[in-house]
Amino acid sequence: MHPVIAKTFGGLSKPYYFRQFFFGLMFLAFIMFMATRSTHGVSFGAVLVTAVNTLLYPYARFVYESIVGFIVGRNTFFVNVFFMMFVKLMTMALCWAGAIFIAPIGLAYLYYHHSKT
């Protein structure tokens, strides 16, 4: 495997990547389910964008969790479980929808981090 690819796309742990990839697949499945119910059909561009967002979602989520971890630290918040799950779902949806823009930040950081060691 090329060193650049190994340092970037191989930079996340396998359990973390597959866990986040699973959640990304749920968004892909939902979007494709809704698109197949449409009278307009599914365009190739839509399939391409949703596939790319799904593949990049773990890296976008890594960026989001890193930023939130930096801001929140090790604090614990006690909130209503329904509110928390709603916020979690919305942040996941935003990370998935913006993965094509957010993930390059995570990939650049992973490359930098793995190049240092």
N, C-alpha and C positions, 0 to 999 in steps of 0.2 A: 504494500500500500504506500502511496506517495506520502512523504512526511508532512506536507501541508494538510492533506486530507486527514491523516491520522491525528494531527494536533488540533484540528478544528472539529470536524464532524465526529471524530472518535474521542473527543475531549470530555464528554459526559459519561458517567458510569452507566453500564448497561441497564441495571434495574431502574435508575432514574429515567433514562431515555425511553425505555419500553413502557413505563408507567405513564409518562406524559404523552407518548405516542398513542397509547390506548385512548386517552381522553381526546386527543386530536382526531382519532378515527371516529369517535362518537359524533363530533361536529360534522365530519365529512359524511357520515351515514345519514345524519339528519338533513343536511343540505341536499344530498342526492335524493333522499326520499321525497322531500318537498318539491324538488325540481322535476322528478318523474311524474308527479301529480299535476304539473303545469300543462296547460294546453300548448305552450310554446316549445316544449321539449328541453333538452339539455344541450347547450352549445359546447364545442370543444374548448373554447376559452375558459368557460366556467369550470369545466372538469380540470383543466390544467391549473388554474389558480387555486382551486380547493385542494388539489393533490399537493401542490407546492406548499401551501399553508399548513397542511397536515404534516408534511415531512419536516418543516421548519418550526412547528409549534413547540417541541421540547426546548429548543434553543431560545425562543421568545419567552417561554415560561421561566427558563433559567435567568434571563435578564430581569424579568419582573420580580421573581423571588429574591434575587440578589439585592435589588433596589429596596424592596420592602424590608428585607432583613437588615439592611444598613440603617434604614429610618427607624424601624420599630425596635430593633435589637432583640434582646431576650425577654421582653415584656410579655405578659399574658393578659389578654382581654377577655372579659366575661360578657358575652352578648347573647341575645336570643338566637337559638340554633337556626330558625328559619331565615332570619335576617343574614346570618353568617353564610348559610348555604346559597342564598340569593346573590350576595356580594361575590362569593367564590365563583359561582356560575357566570356572573357578568364579567369578572376579571379574566376568567378562562376564555370566554367568548371574545373579549377584546384582544387578548393575546393571540388567539387563533386567527382572528380577522386581520390583525396587523402583523402577523408572523413574518411576512415577506419583507417588512420594513424594520421590525424589531430584532429578528434573528441575526442579521449581520453584525450587530453590536456584540451579541453573545459569542458569535463565531470569532470575531476579532479578539475579544478578551481571552477566549480559550486558546487561540493560537499564541497570543502573547504569554499567557500563563504557562503553557506547556513548552514554550521556547526558552523560558527562563530556567527551567529545571533540567 
